[in-house]
């Protein structure tokens, strides 16, 4: 009887290990948690479990406040992610200043992230015209580049990598006839500052992601994979008009190391439904 139980126990353990390995291998790609921000605000742990269940392997956070990520201390956040098979890779830190940077960088490091990503021009430089729904910045490009370099050096010293994330205005000429993204690429050191390309916003600006990969090879370390419908609105990956297969062929030229599905607004679909649709789209396109 003991021998039979022992055999059953071994079989059960082997099956469990096989199941864990199988599903771990099936999970791939990243999710920007901004997509499920409302769910994260209600129940972050349950939402993260659903992100893992939807097939994602790693995440980008967008919920840092008063030293915590989604209400969790950095180490607690890291440990919980590990317990459900998710890896913390990148975090958007929109509130960073030169005064609080050291603390935010330390918290980002403690939570296990690799990338400290600045999502908009920091320190009050970002502007948003609500009436016209347009974004921009105030201050000089030199000031902007200098801030990124300062933050990048702090990140590098802490063992992190700094990225800047674009919207559409950086890929359009400003009032001085300068494309902000090109100024930043030309006037920052890739040892300290690189970029997260949001493929939707670049396309929305009328620019070609591949052309930028070829002009500035190796500078776009992560991507936001976000689709656009025929009206120009956000769409689940694979249900829009962006030719991701063409872009994906140039990932090595880009320098892309990680990518994240993101959909700012999900319209008539729920975010937790959209992330499943997008993950299926990633697989069909050829993302791994």
Order of alpha helices (4+ residues) and beta strands (2+ residues): alpha-beta-alpha-beta-beta-beta-beta-alpha-beta-alpha-beta-beta-beta-alpha-beta-alpha-beta-alpha-alpha-beta-beta-beta-alpha-alpha-beta-alpha
